[in-house]
Amino acid sequence: IEGVSEVYSVAGRFDLVTIIRVKDNEGLAEVVTNHMLKIKGIKSSETLIAFRVFSKYDLERVFSIGLEEK
């Protein structure tokens, strides 16, 4: 499906997580409603929109807070 860049099999509430990369909300609606939800076996979906992407550098800094040796 155009726009789908990654699909992960996950444990928990959902079976799959799909990363969709599109230019705008209309493109997202097109992928989800006109393509993804028409795939046999997909009964429902929940859409989360990322507001910001953090670099590996940012993540390393955040998760190392408080770990510095004293």
QUITA-V914023 format. One record per backbone hydrogen bond with DSSP energy under -0.5 kcal/mol. CO is the residue of the C=O (numbers start at 1). NH is the residue of the N-H. Records with the same first field share a line. If there is no record, write none. Layout:
CO: NH  NH
This chain:
1: 4
3: 5  21
6: 19
8: 10  17
15: 10
17: 8
18: 20
19: 5  6
20: 22
24: 28
25: 29
26: 30
27: 31
28: 32
29: 33  34
30: 34
31: 35  36
32: 37
35: 38
36: 39
39: 42
41: 43
46: 48
55: 59
56: 60
57: 61
58: 62
59: 63
60: 64
62: 65
64: 67
